[in-house]
């Protein structure tokens, strides 16, 4: 009896936690949607806004560029730069922000749907395996796309500031790739759990 009570208590806490996380992903979903829409609209605007709007007269002191995950930092000398045109930089970074926002939006949307089924005591719902599969595919694609967008952004910064003797290397994000593979494996486990749940319900 005591063990049953403890199990019910843990289950209630889990559902409550899932509900809170779902709300967080709801907010995150709409935030990424707004960010993606704004970045896309600004990208379209770059083709119609006058050229002089993108020209910066000078760089303030203290500007720097982080590299290798913040381990290296390139400090920009404000005396060397004046009348910098940021148009090509924005044309490179805004599509990247749009694509990344879209990917995060897909992940957040599917995760909140999975959490919704947990709140409703249906964690092995058939659609959950498909949702996890989508998340895994997006993560695997993101392991390539994210580094490409970072590389394009880095090239845009290098070209805009005319930084010499700097190369950009495109690689695959190993951590994100591994996470995507693990999520796809988890999707298979959920699919098997859904099958067992169906068998149990049919038996009853």
Buried (B, 14 or more C-beta within 10 A) or exposed (E): EEEEEEEEEEEEEEBEEBEEBBEEBBEBBEBBBEBBEBBBEBBEEBEEEEEEEBEEEEBEEEEEBEEEEEEEEBEBEEEEBEEBBBBBBBBBBBBBBBBBBBBBBBBBBBBBBBBBBBBEEBBBBEBBBBBBBBBBBBBBBBBBBBBBBBBBBBBBBBEBBEEEEEEEEEEEBEEBBEBBBEBBEBBEEBBEBBEEBEEEEEEE
